Amino acid sequence: IMTGGAGGMVYTGDLIESLRAAGAAILKAAEDRARERGVDAESVLIERVGGPAAIAIIDDARTWKADLIVLGTHGRRGIRRLVMGSDAEEILRSSPVPLLLVRLKTADN
């Protein structure tokens, strides 16, 4: 259910839990794949309302003293990137550690 008011839109019901569960499943699958290949990996599910995700990711990388940030990206270019913004680009510019960008597989690639 979505409700609106002077403060904007608020999601209620099972949507948030569904998104949390999906995010947790994706992170667990990624950790499992890394461990199967002998890589010790840790992950965290960050919930942030408002503000760019890039800031939270960079802050956590510093807190964890991370060796590497692995980040999925859509690989948008041109006007689409300009309009949508790019957390990946912001992280690339501000990251205290190396960044590995993994591009989303599409029909074009």
C-alpha positions in Angstrom: 0.0 0.0 0.0 1.3 3.5 -0.8 0.1 6.5 1.0 0.8 10.1 0.3 0.7 13.3 2.3 2.6 16.5 2.8 5.8 14.5 3.5 5.6 12.6 0.2 5.0 8.9 -0.6 5.4 6.2 2.0 5.4 2.5 1.3 3.7 0.2 3.8 2.9 -3.4 4.0 5.1 -6.2 2.8 6.9 -4.3 0.1 9.8 -3.3 2.3 10.2 -6.8 3.7 10.1 -8.2 0.3 12.8 -5.9 -0.9 15.0 -6.7 2.2 14.5 -10.5 1.6 15.5 -10.1 -2.1 18.5 -8.1 -1.3 19.6 -10.5 1.4 19.2 -13.4 -1.0 21.3 -11.7 -3.7 24.1 -10.9 -1.1 24.1 -14.5 0.2 24.3 -15.9 -3.3 27.3 -13.6 -4.1 29.1 -14.5 -0.9 28.5 -18.2 -1.5 29.9 -17.9 -5.0 33.0 -16.1 -3.7 33.6 -18.6 -1.0 33.3 -21.5 -3.5 36.2 -19.9 -5.4 38.3 -19.5 -2.2 37.6 -15.8 -1.7 36.8 -14.7 1.9 33.9 -12.2 1.4 31.7 -10.1 3.7 28.7 -8.1 2.7 26.2 -5.8 4.3 22.7 -4.8 3.3 22.4 -1.0 3.7 19.1 0.6 4.0 19.1 4.3 3.2 16.2 6.7 2.6 17.3 9.8 0.8 20.7 10.8 -0.3 22.9 9.0 -2.8 23.9 5.3 -2.2 27.5 6.3 -3.1 28.0 8.1 0.2 26.8 5.1 2.3 29.0 2.7 0.3 32.1 4.9 0.6 31.5 5.4 4.3 31.1 1.7 4.9 34.2 0.9 2.9 36.2 3.2 5.2 34.6 1.8 8.4 35.3 -1.8 7.3 38.8 -0.9 6.1 37.7 -2.7 2.9 40.3 -4.0 0.4 38.0 -3.7 -2.6 34.5 -2.6 -3.5 32.6 -4.7 -6.0 29.7 -2.9 -7.5 27.1 -3.8 -10.1 26.3 -1.2 -12.8 23.9 -0.7 -15.6 26.6 0.9 -17.7 24.4 3.8 -18.8 25.9 6.4 -21.0 25.1 9.8 -22.5 21.9 11.5 -21.6 20.5 8.5 -19.6 23.5 8.7 -17.2 23.2 12.5 -17.0 19.5 12.3 -16.2 19.7 9.3 -13.9 23.0 10.1 -12.2 25.6 7.5 -11.5 26.4 6.1 -8.1 29.1 4.0 -9.7 30.8 7.1 -11.1 30.7 8.9 -7.7 32.2 5.9 -6.0 34.9 5.6 -8.6 35.9 9.2 -8.0 35.7 9.0 -4.2 36.6 5.5 -3.2 39.4 5.0 -0.7 40.0 1.5 -2.2 40.0 -0.1 -5.7 36.6 -0.5 -7.3 35.5 -3.4 -9.5 32.5 -2.6 -11.6 30.4 -5.5 -12.9 28.2 -4.6 -15.7 24.7 -5.9 -15.9 24.3 -8.5 -18.6 21.8 -7.4 -21.2 20.7 -8.5 -24.7 23.3 -6.0 -26.1 26.3 -7.6 -24.4 
